[in-house]
């Protein structure tokens, strides 16, 4: 019975390690390519933190940087608009790569990954906006406009 538990534990550790490293490697690649790189690095580290203390120590700083990046992405209307346009451009590029297979690396695989990246960017933008904007566009009691009759 103990031998079965050891095999199960080893299999779990190998699976967690392979999945965590794969997410980290993909995230690192997406730091320079279009996509949610820092988010995937964080996801990989969180997964690895279940098995390795070094990953647990690294999770905090990466989470802090990811939070800072999310806050900066909605710091001004220009940044918010630019991020939204990037997400829409990724979706448009993905559609082009699907519809025009003659493009370099054209096809469904490339196009669908671009579309998925664009959707993730837009979802994260909405999340970041709702989390960090704190209703700053709503008038406060001392800032309400008075209308003249």
C-alpha atoms as one frame of an Amber mdcrd trajectory, in Angstrom:
protein
   0.000   0.000   0.000   2.823   2.379   0.886   4.539   1.612  -2.425   1.366
   2.645  -4.312   1.269   5.953  -2.406   4.939   6.559  -3.230   4.314   5.929
  -6.939   1.269   8.187  -6.900   3.251  10.904  -5.107   6.104  10.612  -7.585
   3.734  10.696 -10.555   2.022  13.790  -9.131   5.376  15.516  -8.565   6.527
  14.741 -12.115   3.214  15.953 -13.585   3.273  19.179 -11.541   6.913  19.775
 -12.486   6.368  19.218 -16.204   3.210  21.374 -16.299   4.761  24.153 -14.185
   7.956  24.302 -16.222   5.953  24.252 -19.472   3.835  27.196 -18.290   6.942
  29.122 -17.210   8.743  28.502 -20.522   5.644  29.479 -22.517   5.204  32.572
 -20.345   8.825  33.606 -20.851   8.367  33.250 -24.613   5.207  35.358 -24.428
   7.038  38.140 -22.624   8.436  39.083 -26.043   5.664  37.625 -28.215   2.027
  38.755 -28.128   0.294  37.193 -25.189  -0.065  37.144 -21.404   3.535  36.178
 -20.596   3.786  37.346 -16.998   0.466  35.723 -16.165   1.663  32.343 -17.476
   4.980  32.646 -15.620   3.007  33.328 -12.447   0.689  30.366 -13.119   3.687
  28.089 -13.644   5.336  29.278 -10.437   2.122  28.827  -8.451   1.891  25.273
  -9.747   5.558  24.570  -8.966   5.156  26.132  -5.507   3.058  23.110  -4.519
   6.201  20.969  -4.728   9.235  23.265  -4.490  10.078  25.868  -1.830  12.204
  27.912  -4.283   9.130  28.419  -6.483   7.094  29.471  -3.458   9.692  32.170
  -2.715   9.608  33.444  -6.311   5.824  33.622  -6.505   5.541  36.766  -4.344
   7.790  39.044  -6.420   6.301  37.818  -9.716   2.761  38.328  -8.379   3.741
  41.859  -7.280   5.159  42.666 -10.740   2.092  41.226 -12.469  -0.145  43.380
 -10.260   1.954  46.474 -11.031   1.755  45.754 -14.756  -2.017  45.335 -14.528
  -2.351  48.622 -12.646  -0.111  50.462 -15.134  -2.130  49.142 -18.068  -5.136
  51.179 -16.900  -3.269  54.119 -15.350  -4.482  56.568 -18.003  -7.107  56.632
 -20.732  -4.318  56.521 -23.342  -2.846  53.328 -21.888  -6.271  51.743 -21.513
  -7.122  52.579 -25.118  -3.743  51.376 -26.388  -4.133  48.069 -24.541  -7.659
  47.618 -25.914  -6.424  48.366 -29.440  -3.618  45.812 -29.021  -6.148  43.178
 -27.959  -8.377  43.974 -30.928  -5.350  43.979 -33.259  -4.380  40.510 -32.034
  -7.891  39.254 -32.753  -7.819  40.883 -36.206  -4.388  39.437 -36.966  -5.600
  36.021 -35.861  -8.554  36.222 -38.227  -6.215  37.279 -41.040  -3.868  34.362
 -40.335  -6.804  31.952 -40.465  -8.404  33.416 -43.592  -5.154  33.939 -45.555
  -3.124  30.738 -45.228  -0.427  32.139 -47.560   0.830  34.361 -44.710   4.024
  33.157 -43.001   3.067  30.453 -40.511  -0.503  30.975 -41.702  -3.227  28.646
 -40.630  -5.675  27.835 -37.901  -3.079  27.105 -35.200  -1.337  30.484 -35.465
  -4.573  32.378 -35.989  -6.395  30.781 -33.090  -3.477  31.407 -30.722  -3.473
  35.094 -31.732  -7.232  35.308 -31.226  -6.955  33.626 -27.831  -4.166  36.037
 -26.844  -6.313  39.008 -27.892  -9.266  37.745 -25.873  -7.041  37.217 -22.832
  -5.660  40.763 -23.188  -9.182  42.211 -23.309 -10.411  40.118 -20.373  -7.391
  41.133 -18.292  -7.918  44.754 -19.286 -11.525  44.675 -18.068 -10.450  42.937
 -14.855  -7.646  45.456 -14.269  -9.893  48.403 -14.996 -12.551  47.185 -12.567
  -9.974  46.345  -9.882  -7.763  49.432 -10.009 -10.033  52.253 -11.109 -11.989
  52.395  -7.839 -14.821  54.320  -9.461 -12.588  57.333 -10.120 -14.911  58.476
 -12.922 -17.875  58.738 -10.582 -18.426  62.185  -9.084 -17.930  62.390  -5.334
 -20.146  64.397  -3.041 -17.829  67.409  -2.962 -17.135  67.235  -6.708 -20.680
  66.911  -8.027 -21.607  69.388 -10.697 -24.435  71.744  -9.972 -26.769  72.637
 -12.768 -27.938  76.156 -13.288 -31.605  76.760 -13.827
